[in-house]
Amino acid sequence: MDTENEFAEWVRRAQLGDRVSLDRLAEGARQRLYAYIYRLTMNHDLAQDLLQETLLKMVENIKELEHPERFWSWLFRTALGVVQHHYRDLAREQAIEFSSVSRKRLSQYLSEDRDDGLNRAIRKELSETIVDAMARLRLTHRNVLMLRCFEQLSFAEIAEVLGCKELRARVLFFRARHSLSRQLSSRGLHKGLLVTALGVFGLLTAPADTASAGTVTASSLKVGVVAAFVGKAGTPAGAAVAVTAAGFTFTLTTEHFVFFTFLFALVAVSLVIGLYLD
């Protein structure tokens, strides 16, 4: 029995009143759930408190889960609600500091032999820059990046966590990716280092007792043409493209005509989808 099926089976048994299965479910989910909450809050003590609150809600509401095979999407949604409620009570998100990064993980990253040609001092500076860039993201953006890149959820599963349609989840991920790229660029890191930056962040924030932080791949950052277009339309650069497409004075070649016909079609589709999502 694979892990996902095992969790689903524990859920089914727990819903029937099996206390042992409920305990196994809570213990089995603890580490992964902690990593998710910690990456959202970047505060060990706070993450522990919110973890316990989330697990308590899981125990109280496990019978309400209609689809046991969707346990993780349901649990992440529960955890996100707990985190959002915490910050709502504070009326603001607390600042994330580099000192909150696990010293064990930082030491591991600084001491490992890598083919990146970087010495210890440069790696530490890079780590600080990446954590600082991630800290400047909105919670909603950091959340969707964590779900996609580290929890490896599909966009359909992310949509379940967020309570929205899949396209909206894709668009949000595109904008989160764009926001992180902008934060990295403002700190002197080329946008081409996005995958590397996410990988380093994953390593620095992985639970100290896990052997691996997982791997972030370029393919996990793709969202699809329509989502990218809709997402881009919400940025200044996207607005500039829209103005250009609306056109004032320019010479049309056959290639231009084909391109702008395609562009206008995408705009129309995006508007219809936007109205549908709202």
KEKE-3310 file (N, C-alpha, C; in steps of 0.2 Angstrom, whole numbers, plus 5000, padded with zeros to 4 digits):
npx = (5004:5003:5009:4999:4987:4987:4985:4973:4965:4967:4960:4947:4945:4946:4935:4926:4927:4938:4951:4965:4968:4966:4975:4987:4985:4986:4999:5007:5004:5010:5024:5025:5015:5019:5031:5025:5017:5027:5035:5026:5025:5038:5043:5047:5042:5029:5024:5024:5014:5003:5002:4998:4985:4980:4980:4971:4959:4958:4956:4944:4936:4936:4927:4919:4926:4923:4929:4941:4953:4957:4963:4975:4974:4963:4968:4978:4971:4964:4975:4979:4969:4969:4982:4979:4969:4976:4985:4975:4970:4981:4981:4990:5004:5018:5035:5047:5062:5079:5086:5077:5078:5083:5097:5104:5101:5105:5119:5122:5119:5129:5141:5141:5148:5147:5144:5144:5153:5154:5159:5159:5155:5149:5138:5131:5127:5119:5109:5103:5099:5089:5080:5076:5070:5059:5052:5046:5036:5018:5007:4998:5004:5016:5011:5005:5016:5023:5014:5014:5028:5035:5026:5021:5009:4996:4988:4975:4973:4978:4969:4958:4963:4963:4950:4945:4943:4953:4960:4961:4969:4981:4984:4986:4997:5006:5007:5013:5025:5030:5031:5041:5052:5054:5057:5069:5077:5077:5086:5098:5099:5098:5083:5084:5088:5078:5073:5084:5084:5072:5075:5085:5079:5070:5078:5084:5073:5067:5062:5072:5075:5074:5079:5080:5076:5068:5065:5065:5059:5060:5049:5039:5036:5028:5013:5004:4998:4986:4984:4996:4994:4983:4987:4998:4992:4988:4999:5010:5018:5010:4999:5005:5007:4994:4989:4998:4993:4980:4983:4989:4997:5005:5013:5006:5011:5010:5013:5012:4998:4993:4998:4992:4979:4978:4982:4971:4961:4965:4964:4950:4945:4951:4944:4931:4933:4938:4926:4919:4926:4924)
npy = (4994:5011:5027:5038:5030:5024:5034:5038:5026:5026:5038:5033:5023:5030:5039:5030:5028:5023:5024:5021:5022:5036:5042:5037:5044:5057:5057:5053:5064:5074:5079:5083:5093:5102:5107:5114:5124:5130:5136:5145:5154:5156:5154:5146:5143:5148:5141:5128:5130:5133:5121:5112:5117:5115:5101:5098:5103:5095:5082:5085:5087:5077:5068:5075:5076:5072:5065:5054:5052:5064:5069:5077:5089:5094:5095:5104:5115:5117:5120:5132:5141:5142:5148:5160:5165:5168:5178:5187:5191:5197:5208:5210:5204:5196:5201:5192:5185:5182:5175:5166:5155:5137:5133:5122:5117:5128:5127:5115:5118:5127:5120:5109:5100:5107:5110:5123:5133:5142:5151:5149:5161:5168:5160:5161:5174:5173:5165:5173:5183:5177:5172:5184:5190:5181:5183:5195:5193:5192:5183:5175:5173:5167:5155:5148:5146:5137:5126:5122:5120:5113:5105:5099:5099:5097:5109:5108:5102:5112:5122:5116:5118:5132:5135:5138:5140:5130:5137:5150:5147:5144:5156:5164:5157:5160:5174:5175:5169:5178:5189:5185:5183:5197:5202:5195:5200:5214:5213:5210:5197:5187:5184:5171:5163:5158:5145:5139:5148:5145:5131:5132:5139:5129:5120:5126:5128:5116:5103:5099:5086:5079:5070:5075:5090:5090:5092:5106:5109:5115:5113:5112:5125:5130:5136:5136:5143:5151:5155:5161:5172:5179:5181:5189:5200:5207:5214:5229:5228:5219:5227:5237:5229:5227:5240:5242:5232:5237:5247:5261:5269:5260:5250:5236:5220:5204:5195:5202:5204:5191:5189:5199:5196:5183:5188:5197:5187:5180:5189:5191:5178:5178:5188:5183:5172:5178:5185:5174:5167:5177)
npz = (5000:4995:5001:5000:4998:5010:5020:5016:5019:5033:5036:5033:5042:5054:5053:5056:5069:5074:5085:5085:5072:5069:5078:5071:5059:5063:5068:5057:5048:5054:5052:5039:5038:5048:5041:5031:5037:5044:5033:5029:5040:5045:5058:5071:5084:5083:5072:5078:5087:5079:5072:5081:5084:5071:5070:5080:5075:5064:5070:5076:5065:5056:5051:5043:5031:5015:5004:5006:4999:4996:5007:5010:5003:5009:5022:5021:5017:5029:5038:5032:5034:5048:5049:5042:5050:5062:5058:5055:5067:5072:5064:5055:5045:5053:5052:5043:5048:5045:5055:5059:5052:5051:5060:5059:5046:5039:5041:5035:5022:5020:5021:5013:4999:4983:4965:4962:4963:4973:4988:5006:5012:5002:4999:5011:5011:4999:5004:5014:5006:4998:5007:5012:5001:4999:5011:5008:5001:4998:5009:5003:4990:4994:5000:4988:4981:4990:4990:4977:4973:4984:4991:4980:4974:4962:4951:4951:4964:4972:4969:4976:4989:4990:4987:4975:4957:4945:4935:4941:4952:4944:4939:4950:4955:4944:4946:4959:4956:4947:4956:4965:4957:4954:4966:4969:4958:4962:4971:4965:4960:4946:4936:4931:4940:4948:4950:4957:4968:4974:4977:4986:4996:5000:5005:5016:5024:5027:5038:5052:5054:5043:5029:5016:5006:4996:4978:4967:4951:4934:4927:4936:4938:4927:4920:4909:4894:4893:4907:4910:4901:4907:4919:4917:4912:4923:4927:4926:4915:4907:4905:4897:4885:4882:4879:4868:4859:4857:4850:4841:4831:4819:4807:4799:4795:4787:4796:4808:4808:4809:4822:4830:4829:4835:4847:4851:4851:4862:4872:4872:4876:4888:4895:4895:4903:4914:4919:4921:4932:4942)
capx = (5000:5007:5008:4993:4982:4988:4982:4965:4963:4967:4954:4941:4944:4945:4928:4921:4928:4945:4955:4971:4969:4966:4982:4992:4984:4989:5007:5009:5004:5013:5030:5024:5011:5024:5035:5021:5015:5033:5037:5022:5026:5045:5043:5047:5037:5022:5023:5022:5007:4998:5002:4994:4979:4977:4979:4965:4954:4958:4953:4937:4932:4938:4921:4917:4929:4919:4933:4947:4959:4959:4965:4980:4971:4958:4972:4982:4966:4963:4980:4980:4964:4972:4987:4976:4965:4981:4987:4970:4969:4986:4980:4996:5009:5024:5041:5051:5069:5084:5088:5072:5080:5086:5104:5107:5100:5110:5126:5122:5120:5136:5147:5141:5152:5143:5147:5142:5159:5153:5162:5154:5153:5144:5132:5127:5124:5114:5104:5100:5095:5083:5075:5073:5065:5053:5049:5043:5030:5011:5006:4994:5009:5021:5007:5004:5023:5024:5010:5016:5035:5037:5021:5020:5002:4993:4984:4968:4973:4979:4962:4954:4965:4961:4943:4944:4944:4960:4963:4962:4975:4986:4985:4989:5004:5010:5009:5018:5032:5033:5033:5047:5057:5055:5060:5076:5080:5079:5092:5104:5099:5095:5077:5085:5090:5072:5073:5089:5082:5067:5078:5089:5074:5067:5083:5085:5067:5065:5062:5079:5076:5072:5085:5080:5071:5064:5068:5061:5060:5058:5042:5034:5034:5024:5006:5000:4997:4980:4985:5001:4992:4978:4992:5002:4987:4987:5005:5011:5020:5004:4995:5008:5006:4987:4989:5001:4988:4974:4986:4988:5000:5010:5012:5004:5013:5005:5015:5009:4991:4992:5000:4988:4973:4979:4982:4965:4957:4967:4960:4943:4945:4953:4939:4926:4935:4938:4919:4916:4929:4921)
capy = (5000:5017:5032:5041:5026:5022:5039:5037:5021:5029:5042:5030:5020:5036:5041:5025:5028:5019:5029:5020:5025:5043:5043:5036:5049:5063:5057:5053:5070:5080:5082:5087:5098:5107:5110:5118:5129:5134:5140:5151:5159:5156:5155:5139:5142:5149:5135:5122:5131:5132:5114:5108:5119:5112:5094:5097:5104:5089:5077:5087:5088:5072:5065:5080:5075:5067:5061:5052:5052:5071:5071:5082:5096:5096:5097:5111:5121:5118:5124:5139:5144:5143:5153:5167:5168:5170:5185:5192:5193:5202:5213:5211:5198:5198:5201:5186:5187:5177:5171:5161:5149:5132:5134:5115:5117:5133:5124:5110:5121:5131:5115:5104:5101:5108:5112:5130:5138:5148:5149:5149:5168:5170:5156:5164:5180:5171:5162:5179:5187:5173:5172:5191:5190:5177:5187:5201:5191:5192:5176:5171:5171:5162:5149:5145:5143:5131:5121:5119:5118:5109:5100:5096:5098:5099:5115:5106:5101:5119:5125:5114:5121:5139:5135:5142:5136:5128:5143:5155:5144:5144:5163:5166:5155:5164:5181:5173:5168:5185:5193:5182:5185:5204:5203:5193:5205:5220:5211:5208:5190:5186:5180:5164:5159:5157:5138:5139:5151:5141:5125:5134:5141:5123:5116:5130:5128:5109:5100:5097:5079:5075:5069:5079:5095:5089:5096:5111:5108:5121:5111:5114:5133:5131:5137:5136:5149:5156:5157:5166:5178:5182:5184:5195:5206:5211:5218:5235:5226:5217:5233:5240:5225:5228:5246:5241:5228:5241:5250:5268:5270:5256:5246:5229:5215:5198:5192:5207:5203:5185:5189:5203:5192:5179:5192:5199:5181:5178:5194:5190:5172:5180:5192:5179:5168:5182:5186:5167:5166:5181)
capz = (5000:4995:5007:4999:5000:5017:5023:5014:5023:5040:5036:5032:5048:5059:5052:5059:5076:5075:5088:5083:5065:5070:5081:5066:5054:5066:5069:5050:5045:5058:5050:5032:5040:5051:5036:5027:5041:5045:5027:5028:5045:5046:5065:5074:5090:5080:5068:5082:5090:5074:5070:5086:5082:5065:5071:5084:5070:5060:5074:5077:5059:5051:5049:5038:5024:5010:5000:5010:4995:4996:5013:5010:5001:5015:5028:5020:5018:5036:5040:5029:5038:5055:5049:5041:5056:5067:5056:5055:5074:5073:5060:5050:5045:5056:5048:5043:5049:5043:5061:5060:5048:5055:5060:5056:5039:5036:5042:5030:5015:5019:5022:5008:4992:4977:4959:4960:4963:4978:4994:5012:5013:4996:5000:5017:5008:4995:5008:5017:5000:4996:5013:5013:4995:5001:5016:5006:4997:5002:5012:4997:4985:4997:5000:4982:4979:4994:4988:4971:4973:4989:4992:4974:4972:4956:4951:4953:4971:4974:4969:4982:4995:4990:4987:4969:4951:4943:4931:4946:4955:4940:4938:4956:4955:4939:4949:4964:4953:4945:4962:4968:4952:4955:4973:4968:4954:4965:4976:4961:4957:4939:4936:4929:4946:4952:4952:4962:4974:4978:4980:4992:5002:5002:5009:5022:5028:5028:5045:5053:5055:5037:5025:5010:5006:4989:4972:4963:4944:4930:4924:4941:4937:4921:4921:4903:4890:4895:4914:4909:4898:4911:4925:4914:4911:4929:4929:4922:4908:4904:4903:4891:4880:4880:4875:4861:4855:4855:4844:4839:4824:4817:4801:4799:4790:4787:4803:4813:4808:4812:4829:4834:4828:4840:4854:4852:4853:4869:4876:4872:4880:4895:4898:4897:4909:4920:4921:4924:4938:4947)
cpx = (5004:5005:5001:4987:4981:4984:4975:4962:4962:4961:4948:4939:4943:4938:4923:4922:4934:4950:4963:4973:4970:4973:4987:4991:4987:4997:5010:5009:5008:5019:5029:5020:5015:5028:5031:5019:5022:5036:5032:5023:5033:5046:5042:5042:5030:5020:5020:5015:5002:4997:4997:4986:4976:4976:4973:4959:4953:4954:4946:4933:4933:4932:4918:4920:4926:4923:4940:4953:4961:4961:4970:4978:4967:4962:4976:4977:4964:4968:4981:4975:4966:4977:4984:4972:4970:4983:4982:4969:4975:4985:4985:5000:5015:5030:5045:5058:5073:5086:5083:5074:5084:5094:5107:5106:5105:5117:5127:5123:5127:5142:5147:5145:5147:5147:5145:5147:5158:5156:5157:5151:5148:5138:5128:5124:5118:5108:5100:5096:5089:5078:5072:5068:5059:5049:5045:5037:5023:5010:5002:4999:5014:5017:5007:5011:5025:5020:5012:5023:5037:5032:5019:5013:5000:4989:4977:4968:4974:4972:4958:4956:4963:4954:4941:4944:4951:4963:4965:4969:4981:4989:4988:4996:5009:5012:5013:5025:5035:5035:5039:5053:5059:5059:5068:5080:5082:5085:5098:5104:5095:5089:5078:5087:5084:5072:5078:5087:5077:5070:5082:5084:5071:5072:5084:5079:5064:5066:5069:5080:5074:5079:5086:5074:5067:5067:5063:5063:5057:5051:5037:5032:5030:5017:5002:4999:4992:4981:4990:4999:4987:4982:4996:4998:4986:4993:5006:5014:5015:5000:4998:5007:4999:4986:4992:4996:4982:4977:4984:4991:5006:5008:5012:5007:5009:5007:5012:5001:4989:4993:4995:4981:4973:4979:4975:4960:4959:4964:4953:4941:4946:4947:4933:4927:4935:4931:4917:4919:4926:4914)
cpy = (5006:5022:5035:5036:5024:5028:5039:5032:5023:5033:5038:5026:5025:5038:5036:5024:5025:5024:5028:5023:5033:5045:5043:5042:5056:5063:5057:5059:5076:5083:5086:5093:5104:5111:5115:5125:5134:5138:5146:5156:5160:5158:5149:5138:5143:5143:5129:5124:5130:5125:5110:5110:5116:5105:5093:5098:5098:5083:5078:5086:5082:5068:5069:5079:5069:5063:5060:5053:5059:5074:5077:5089:5098:5099:5103:5116:5122:5122:5131:5143:5146:5148:5160:5170:5171:5177:5190:5195:5198:5208:5215:5205:5200:5197:5194:5188:5181:5172:5166:5154:5144:5133:5127:5115:5122:5130:5119:5113:5124:5126:5110:5106:5102:5111:5119:5135:5143:5146:5150:5156:5170:5166:5158:5170:5179:5169:5168:5183:5183:5173:5179:5192:5187:5180:5192:5199:5191:5184:5172:5169:5166:5155:5145:5142:5137:5125:5117:5116:5113:5104:5096:5094:5100:5105:5113:5105:5108:5123:5123:5117:5128:5140:5139:5137:5135:5134:5149:5153:5145:5152:5166:5163:5159:5171:5180:5172:5174:5189:5191:5184:5193:5205:5201:5198:5211:5219:5209:5201:5190:5182:5172:5160:5157:5150:5137:5142:5147:5134:5127:5136:5134:5119:5120:5129:5121:5107:5098:5090:5075:5075:5073:5084:5095:5093:5100:5110:5114:5119:5112:5121:5135:5132:5136:5143:5154:5159:5162:5173:5182:5185:5190:5201:5210:5215:5224:5233:5223:5222:5236:5236:5226:5234:5245:5237:5232:5245:5258:5269:5265:5253:5239:5225:5209:5195:5196:5205:5197:5185:5193:5199:5187:5182:5194:5193:5179:5183:5193:5184:5174:5184:5188:5174:5172:5183:5179:5166:5171:5179)
cpz = (5000:5000:5006:5001:5007:5021:5022:5018:5031:5041:5037:5039:5054:5059:5055:5066:5078:5078:5086:5076:5065:5073:5075:5061:5057:5066:5062:5047:5048:5055:5043:5034:5043:5046:5032:5031:5043:5039:5026:5034:5047:5053:5068:5079:5087:5076:5072:5085:5085:5071:5075:5085:5076:5066:5075:5079:5066:5063:5075:5071:5054:5048:5043:5031:5020:5006:5003:5006:4994:5002:5014:5008:5006:5021:5027:5020:5025:5039:5038:5033:5045:5054:5047:5047:5061:5065:5056:5062:5075:5069:5055:5050:5048:5051:5049:5044:5047:5049:5062:5056:5052:5054:5057:5049:5036:5036:5037:5023:5014:5018:5016:5002:4987:4971:4957:4961:4968:4985:5000:5012:5008:4997:5006:5014:5003:4999:5011:5012:4998:5001:5013:5007:4997:5006:5014:5002:5001:5004:5006:4992:4988:4998:4994:4980:4983:4992:4982:4971:4978:4991:4986:4972:4965:4956:4953:4961:4975:4974:4974:4988:4996:4989:4980:4963:4949:4940:4936:4950:4951:4939:4944:4957:4950:4943:4955:4961:4950:4951:4965:4964:4953:4961:4972:4963:4957:4970:4972:4959:4951:4940:4934:4934:4951:4954:4958:4968:4978:4981:4986:4998:5004:5007:5016:5027:5029:5035:5046:5053:5049:5033:5018:5010:5000:4984:4968:4956:4940:4928:4929:4941:4931:4923:4915:4900:4893:4902:4914:4907:4903:4917:4923:4913:4917:4931:4924:4915:4904:4901:4897:4885:4877:4876:4868:4856:4853:4849:4842:4832:4823:4810:4802:4793:4791:4794:4808:4813:4811:4820:4833:4834:4834:4847:4856:4854:4860:4874:4877:4877:4887:4899:4900:4903:4915:4923:4924:4931:4944:4949)
residu = (MET:ASP:THR:GLU:ASN:GLU:PHE:ALA:GLU:TRP:VAL:ARG:ARG:ALA:GLN:LEU:GLY:ASP:ARG:VAL:SER:LEU:ASP:ARG:LEU:ALA:GLU:GLY:ALA:ARG:GLN:ARG:LEU:TYR:ALA:TYR:ILE:TYR:ARG:LEU:THR:MET:ASN:HIS:ASP:LEU:ALA:GLN:ASP:LEU:LEU:GLN:GLU:THR:LEU:LEU:LYS:MET:VAL:GLU:ASN:ILE:LYS:GLU:LEU:GLU:HIS:PRO:GLU:ARG:PHE:TRP:SER:TRP:LEU:PHE:ARG:THR:ALA:LEU:GLY:VAL:VAL:GLN:HIS:HIS:TYR:ARG:ASP:LEU:ALA:ARG:GLU:GLN:ALA:ILE:GLU:PHE:SER:SER:VAL:SER:ARG:LYS:ARG:LEU:SER:GLN:TYR:LEU:SER:GLU:ASP:ARG:ASP:ASP:GLY:LEU:ASN:ARG:ALA:ILE:ARG:LYS:GLU:LEU:SER:GLU:THR:ILE:VAL:ASP:ALA:MET:ALA:ARG:LEU:ARG:LEU:THR:HIS:ARG:ASN:VAL:LEU:MET:LEU:ARG:CYS:PHE:GLU:GLN:LEU:SER:PHE:ALA:GLU:ILE:ALA:GLU:VAL:LEU:GLY:CYS:LYS:GLU:LEU:ARG:ALA:ARG:VAL:LEU:PHE:PHE:ARG:ALA:ARG:HIS:SER:LEU:SER:ARG:GLN:LEU:SER:SER:ARG:GLY:LEU:HIS:LYS:GLY:LEU:LEU:VAL:THR:ALA:LEU:GLY:VAL:PHE:GLY:LEU:LEU:THR:ALA:PRO:ALA:ASP:THR:ALA:SER:ALA:GLY:THR:VAL:THR:ALA:SER:SER:LEU:LYS:VAL:GLY:VAL:VAL:ALA:ALA:PHE:VAL:GLY:LYS:ALA:GLY:THR:PRO:ALA:GLY:ALA:ALA:VAL:ALA:VAL:THR:ALA:ALA:GLY:PHE:THR:PHE:THR:LEU:THR:THR:GLU:HIS:PHE:VAL:PHE:PHE:THR:PHE:LEU:PHE:ALA:LEU:VAL:ALA:VAL:SER:LEU:VAL:ILE:GLY:LEU:TYR:LEU:ASP)
# end
